[in-house]
């Protein structure tokens, strides 16, 4: 098969590209059938069941699925300040390897992303890296201290689409109300890290059977549900657009379901690790399983899957949280919470939701591509004629073994190491550029071969 470097060289030199034989899944357009896609200078010129035109480069996708570019609306890139764990460049490369063309990075960096200058710094670094489009989520309060609101108008003008103090909650309800009101003024999404610190303080895992057996300090489900209930009521009061991050409990799912029935403008996500793992994983005392919110019970896991099935939970986000080996190689109480996830999200979601729980591939594309784009405001969340191509090509049945040492991410704190998963990204196109390919057949024309020789 063609190497990535060679494929990228051909792709960059080709004026016309034919993606042939793939099965296009685009929930927003109502497409779920074999379709060819013809690109000219990185833009989609034609979509049809069979395109007979000649092209500079033909890419054979028989047996593979084509989807709108996957989007991850909750990642941590650590730069500035934590470049030993991840950089914008390495995180963007990890995103491309995982099939993501767009990612939204959280502001809990050092210093926090709370000014126009820091937003522009992230955008410059991302443009230089070029592997994925990066959208900074700015802090909702200065220094993420929970007291004084950031300059949301300036942040919006700089290109910010959402604000959050993620990594910690906005503790004061009055401040959170003001965040929702001011964000509404500037058409910003407010992403809530729903946690009541007075209930979670000192905890390292879910409070329940396994925390009792293991003798570890627990974090009750109420630490999440109390905070979700507060923020839902504030969203109802203000009319602000609220998004609940990393939902992990069945109480949280029920609260969100009730709020949606009342017409509250709320959306919500969960992460792959909450769908695949439970608090029993902590039996090993391995700090790779420490995450915030913590891995919950089997009953919570089932409720999350049910919430994704009925639309209570809108999308899946990786909550990619890289840490160095030194930081994670400590006892549970000392190790920072967090897991990496961008390079395993597709595999975990395919394995758990599609192969085991019976979700259709169309459901998976909706959860990983269509809804994330709609929630945060990326345009488009579909394969659109005339637009620059944002495409994810994946093999839903391909089995592979997770080996974090081969990841593009700098971090290795992956809870799925040695797992065998079904579902793998094979080709990623971001804004018309090829950013990842693996075992895909590229067929250049004679003219292109001569040109690139």
MOHU-V97841 format. One record per backbone hydrogen bond with DSSP energy under -1.0 kcal/mol. NH is the residue of the N-H (numbers start at 1). CO is the residue of the C=O. E is the energy in kcal/mol with one decimal. If there is no record, write none. Layout:
# MOHU-V97841
NH,CO,E
NH,CO,E
This chain:
# MOHU-V97841
7,3,-2.6
8,4,-2.9
9,5,-1.8
10,6,-2.4
11,7,-2.8
12,8,-2.4
13,9,-1.5
14,10,-1.6
17,39,-2.3
18,57,-2.7
19,37,-3.2
20,59,-2.8
23,64,-2.6
24,33,-2.0
25,66,-3.1
26,31,-2.9
31,26,-2.0
33,24,-1.6
35,22,-2.4
36,48,-3.8
37,19,-2.2
38,46,-2.8
39,17,-3.3
40,43,-2.7
41,15,-3.0
43,40,-1.9
44,387,-2.4
45,38,-3.1
46,38,-1.5
48,36,-1.9
57,16,-1.4
58,443,-2.3
59,18,-3.1
60,441,-2.4
61,20,-3.5
64,61,-2.3
65,394,-2.9
66,23,-2.8
67,392,-2.4
69,390,-2.2
70,99,-1.2
71,368,-2.6
72,102,-2.3
75,104,-2.0
76,320,-2.1
82,78,-2.5
85,82,-2.0
86,82,-1.6
91,87,-2.8
92,88,-2.0
93,89,-2.0
94,90,-2.1
95,91,-2.1
96,92,-2.3
97,93,-2.3
98,94,-1.6
99,96,-1.4
100,95,-2.9
101,70,-2.5
102,70,-1.4
103,133,-2.5
104,72,-2.5
105,135,-1.2
106,75,-2.9
109,107,-2.4
110,80,-2.6
113,107,-1.4
114,112,-1.6
119,115,-2.0
120,116,-2.6
121,117,-1.8
122,118,-2.1
123,119,-2.2
124,120,-2.3
125,121,-2.3
126,122,-2.5
127,123,-2.3
128,124,-2.1
129,125,-2.0
130,126,-2.8
133,101,-2.8
135,103,-2.8
137,105,-3.1
138,162,-1.7
139,113,-2.9
142,148,-3.2
144,141,-2.3
145,142,-2.1
150,140,-1.6
152,150,-1.7
155,151,-2.1
156,152,-2.6
157,153,-2.3
158,154,-1.5
159,156,-1.3
160,155,-2.4
163,189,-2.7
164,138,-2.4
168,165,-1.6
176,172,-2.3
177,173,-2.2
178,174,-1.9
179,175,-2.5
180,176,-2.2
181,177,-2.2
182,178,-2.9
183,179,-2.5
184,180,-1.7
185,181,-1.4
186,182,-1.3
187,184,-1.2
188,183,-2.9
189,161,-2.1
190,241,-2.4
191,163,-2.8
192,243,-3.3
194,192,-1.1
195,193,-1.1
196,223,-2.0
199,196,-1.8
200,196,-1.4
201,197,-1.9
203,200,-2.2
204,217,-2.6
205,217,-1.2
207,219,-2.0
212,208,-1.8
213,209,-2.4
214,210,-2.5
216,211,-1.9
219,205,-2.5
223,220,-1.7
224,221,-1.5
225,221,-2.1
226,222,-2.4
228,224,-2.5
229,225,-2.6
230,226,-2.0
231,227,-2.3
232,228,-2.5
233,229,-1.9
234,230,-2.0
235,231,-2.2
236,232,-2.2
237,233,-2.1
238,234,-2.3
239,235,-2.6
242,265,-2.4
243,190,-2.9
244,267,-2.6
245,192,-2.3
247,269,-2.7
253,249,-1.8
254,250,-2.2
255,251,-2.3
256,252,-2.3
257,253,-2.5
258,254,-2.3
259,255,-2.1
260,256,-2.5
261,257,-1.8
262,258,-1.2
263,260,-1.2
264,259,-2.4
266,264,-2.1
267,242,-2.1
269,244,-2.1
270,315,-1.4
274,271,-1.2
275,272,-1.1
276,272,-1.3
277,273,-2.0
279,296,-2.4
281,278,-2.0
282,279,-1.6
283,280,-2.1
284,281,-1.5
285,282,-1.8
289,286,-1.8
290,287,-1.8
301,297,-2.2
302,298,-2.2
303,299,-1.9
304,300,-2.2
305,301,-2.0
306,302,-2.2
307,303,-2.3
308,304,-2.1
309,305,-2.0
310,306,-2.1
312,307,-1.0
313,307,-2.0
314,268,-1.9
315,268,-1.4
316,367,-1.8
317,270,-2.1
319,74,-1.8
321,339,-3.1
328,324,-2.1
329,325,-2.3
330,328,-2.2
334,331,-1.4
335,331,-2.0
338,290,-2.4
340,413,-2.0
344,341,-1.2
345,341,-1.8
348,344,-2.9
349,345,-2.9
350,346,-2.6
351,347,-2.6
352,348,-3.1
353,349,-1.7
354,349,-1.3
355,350,-2.7
356,351,-1.1
357,352,-1.2
359,353,-3.0
364,360,-1.8
365,361,-2.3
366,362,-2.1
367,363,-2.2
368,364,-2.0
369,365,-2.3
370,365,-1.7
371,366,-2.7
373,369,-1.6
374,370,-2.0
375,371,-2.9
376,372,-2.1
377,373,-1.7
378,373,-1.5
386,44,-3.3
387,384,-1.3
389,42,-2.7
391,429,-2.2
392,67,-2.5
393,427,-3.1
394,65,-2.3
395,424,-2.8
400,421,-2.3
402,419,-2.6
406,403,-2.4
407,404,-1.7
414,412,-2.5
418,402,-2.6
419,416,-2.4
421,400,-2.6
423,398,-2.8
424,395,-1.7
426,393,-3.3
427,393,-1.8
428,436,-2.5
429,391,-2.7
430,433,-2.7
432,389,-2.8
433,430,-1.9
435,428,-2.6
436,428,-1.2
438,426,-2.7
443,58,-3.4
445,56,-2.9
449,445,-2.4
450,446,-2.4
451,447,-2.4
452,448,-2.3
